[in-house]
Amino acid sequence: MSCDIEVLREYLGSWEIKKAIELAQENDECLQMLFKFLHDRDDHIKIRTLLALREVLEVLPNVKKLILVKKFLDDLLRLLKSDNDNLVIHAIRTIGKLIEGVPLPPEKFIKVVRAFTDLLKSGKNEFILIEIPAVLNGMKATSYPPRLMDVVSGLLRENNPRLKAIGLRLLLTIGAHSKSPSILKTLFSEITEILSSESKNDFPLVEFVLDILLEIPNYSMEEELIDEVARVLTAVKNLALREKLILREKAKMVAERLELAIHDYYAQNPEKAKEKIHELLINERFYEAIDLALAVGDTYVLKWLTDVLEKFGKETLKINERVLPGPKYVSVPPEKKAQRYLRLPTLSQFRGTKRSAMRIKLNESASWHRLSEQEPADLEETIKTGNEETLLEVPEKNIKAVLELVNRLKNGGNFEKMDALWALSKIAEQIGPEMADILEPAIGELLKLAHSKKNKWMRQRASKTLAIFASKSREGSKIVRQFLEDYLSGDMERVVPALEFFSYYFERVWDEKTARVILSRLKDYLKTEETRFDALLTLKGIVGLAPPEKAGLFAPFVEVLKEIRESAPPQDKKLAIRILEEIALKVKAWQNEEELDET
């Protein structure tokens, strides 16, 4: 079927772009004819052609796009030299659609890079420059020969920070290809320089650099990278802690991803963390030491750091001022949800103390007398040293010690509250159901912390402690009811803490009645961006502990999980895949049980 070029031009000229798109989708000759209109003298025709091309390219298979790249990429690149800014913007967007998902031959890759760098040097308006990063993010080459590497190296030597940033984006792509630690070291080093210079006031540039950093923590950290990572973390947190910065939220996302990468690295090497922090202090890199300690996430390291800072005469440096503000539940961005993966190391892991396997068996003769003058000091020393065995003997000797911890949780300073919360959580983990009620006095304060926005570690630790208590105590049903009310309220500031609680609760107990209530609304929360991650964690817990014969409860969630698997951010995708696999296992086990019953 031939294509009538005059009909196609008439559609474009009369704004019947939809008809032009339909012709191009049905007829390859019409599609190739569209590219010929890029040479038209009328800029309006060119822009409408670009609009049509983008719609067609959106659904075109990569195999066909590769053919079009070879034939027509140069025509699109020529449009970047136009004096019509609107035309240039549409050309950039169409180039992005054309090369998306298509590895370019090195010569084509270099052409695109040079066209964009020429555009940056031309002094075009700001709106044009904002379009370029999105295209670079999707660019890949079929191979990375020396001539292509020379182009990237040249960009990294540029004095213009925007040109250097293009080089960094391309270097990240090459790093994904080669997995070379030296490439990552260069990335961190150059980005720190950009974020620490006057360029930090160039908002489009800073946003571009932050987008690069959002991808870097996906790489495994190496010891040789930690110095540069610490520098860039502090630079990013400086941005995130500014009160009036347009990009503050994105900087917070990046800082949390960097903290997660640091935490994951030191989780298996706790002694190295302390050594590195000490090294930074000796070199008078105080803020980097503080930020690294916060990333490691251990309360006792922070207390140690406070003492060391005083010895250095730096007691005026406030650690709390380097803590990022907590999330506002009504607008949690997808990237921010990665913080839920941050599992803080226990004190015994960090200090290398012997892990206790003991379970407390509190007896009814435990005294209720007041604490002696010495006992509060003993309690403080137990917490300070992180001796879990001694800590778990405290309530057995005197249950009033629990009330002392509750008092600290209510009236203490930040460090005292964190100490008390840590101690209460350890006691909750180890006591048996018969003595779980000794923690009842702490419920009120724990509920307040579980709904707090100020400190994410304390909020999540409080939720976890309440979930453990609810799974062991006869009074646990009251806590469950409280969070169910929050869950059913529809108020996001109450729904998100409820989802956090139930994600921990269903890791420990199969509660069918509560599960059915949660499932009745969970699909809506899975479809809502700000609650999706916590909803996935909750569903994962419910599916994991459900008996096989209850597999039918999860059938309504399969389609929405598949949608998340296809289109959601990486953290959500991974969870959705795990849940789908678990549901499949439950269904298979259920079918096997039915077959056995029949035989």
ZIWODA-V524545 format. One line per field, one symbol per residue. burial: # if it has 9 or more other C-alpha atoms within 8 Angstrom, else .. A space follows every 10 residues. Layout:
BEGIN
burial=???
END
This chain:
BEGIN
burial=.......#.. ##...##..# #.###.#.## #####.##.# ....###### #######... ....##.##. .##.###.## .#..#.#### ########## .#####..## .#..###.## ...#...##. ###.##.### #..#...##. ######.#.. #.######## #####..... ..###.#### ##.###..## ..#.###### .###.##... #...##.### #######.## #.....##.# ########## #######..# ..##..##.# #...#..### #########. ###.##..## ....#...#. .#.#....#. .#.#.####. .#..#.#### ..#......# .#...#.... #....#..#. .##..###.. ######.### #########. .#..###### ########.# ##..###.#. .##.###.## #.#.#..### ########## ###..#..## ..##.##... ..######## ########.# ....#..##. .##.##..## ########## ###.##.#.. #..#...#.# #####..#.. ########## .##..##.## .........
END
